[in-house]
């Protein structure tokens, strides 16, 4: 017998769709249940956190995680990816190069962020390369009418921003760190500020006015919040709209 979302500390967003807020960096991980399938959105900040997510997802789905989508290649969203062995791994084009060649910078960034050095090294060494690279949009068939649309909506927060739209009532959009609710959006050295507002316009076009928008950090928001954050970023970076 499967457990409920609430029993494991997850937030149910729609039928077969939920998310949890992870401790430490307040990152979001999402889960979409299909017919004999389970799609995880982001993997946590360490192998141990990824393993906990995998265990919880399997309890909720009563099956293993079959698909994993990474919203962008920052350590707090990808360092648990190796815990999902056997899952089909999806990411925006360019993510494979970051995970293959920038592991040392990801490791150092994790340590600077507070992850213990042994955990950071272990996760960096184990990072898998995405098998499926999304350049435009990619529809996943999760069985019995359940679909998820993966959309390469960046660049913005990074050059490799992937959103996940789950149709339904309501529709749910997993935004990664293109949207943040628990603090101001973070623009690191790999951000592309001039394109960020346009990436948020793409998110809004995907989900529409009635969708739930799940940020990379913080509480679930609505379209009005995303529009306000888009306008704030446009003003912050001097982007003409």
C-alpha positions, 0 to 999 in steps of 0.5 A, spaced: 500 500 500 502 506 498 503 512 502 500 519 501 504 525 499 502 528 506 505 522 510 512 523 507 512 531 507 510 532 500 505 537 497 500 535 492 499 539 487 494 536 482 492 528 481 499 524 481 503 531 481 507 533 487 513 536 490 517 537 496 522 542 499 528 540 501 532 542 507 539 546 507 538 550 500 530 550 500 530 546 493 524 543 490 524 536 487 518 534 483 514 528 482 509 526 476 506 519 476 504 516 470 502 509 468 507 504 471 512 510 470 515 516 475 518 522 473 522 526 478 524 533 477 531 535 479 535 530 484 537 534 490 544 536 492 548 530 494 548 522 493 544 521 500 539 526 498 538 523 492 537 516 495 532 519 500 528 522 494 528 516 490 526 512 496 520 517 497 518 517 490 518 509 490 513 509 496 509 514 493 509 511 486 509 504 488 514 503 482 521 505 481 523 512 478 523 511 470 525 518 468 529 524 471 529 531 468 534 536 471 532 543 470 539 546 470 546 544 472 547 547 479 550 542 484 543 543 489 539 540 483 543 535 480 548 532 485 543 527 487 542 524 480 547 518 480 542 515 485 537 514 480 540 509 476 536 506 471 532 512 470 532 516 463 535 522 464 533 529 460 536 536 460 537 542 456 542 541 451 549 544 454 548 540 460 552 534 458 558 539 457 557 542 464 556 535 467 562 532 464 567 538 464 565 543 469 565 538 475 571 541 479 567 548 479 561 544 481 564 541 487 567 547 489 561 551 488 558 546 493 563 546 498 562 554 498 555 553 499 556 549 505 556 541 503 561 537 506 567 536 502 567 529 502 560 529 499 561 534 494 567 530 491 563 523 491 557 527 488 561 530 483 565 524 481 559 520 480 555 525 476 551 521 470 551 524 463 544 526 460 542 521 455 536 525 452 538 533 450 532 537 449 533 543 444 526 545 443 520 541 446 520 534 448 513 530 450 514 525 455 509 519 454 508 517 461 502 512 460 494 512 459 494 519 457 499 522 462 504 527 459 509 531 461 512 537 456 520 538 457 521 545 454 528 548 453 526 555 455 533 559 457 538 562 457 536 565 463 538 563 470 543 559 466 544 557 459 541 551 460 534 552 463 529 546 462 522 547 464 517 541 465 509 542 464 504 537 466 497 538 463 491 537 468 487 541 472 490 545 474 496 545 470 503 545 473 510 548 471 516 546 474 520 552 473 527 551 476 531 557 478 528 561 473 523 563 478 524 563 486 520 565 491 524 564 498 529 570 496 531 574 490 533 570 483 540 569 484 544 571 478 551 567 478 557 568 473 553 563 468 546 567 468 544 570 462 541 577 464 539 580 458 535 573 456 532 572 463 525 576 462 524 572 455 525 566 459 519 568 464 515 570 458 516 563 455 514 560 462 508 564 462 506 562 455 507 554 457 502 555 463 497 560 462 494 564 467 491 559 471 497 554 472 501 553 478 508 555 478 513 551 482 519 555 483 526 552 484 526 555 491 520 557 495 513 556 495 508 555 489 506 561 486 501 564 480 502 567 474 501 574 477 508 572 481 512 570 475 510 576 471 512 581 477 518 577 477 519 578 470 518 585 470 523 586 476 528 582 473 527 586 466 528 593 471 534 590 475 538 588 468 536 594 464 532 589 459 527 593 454 521 590 454 
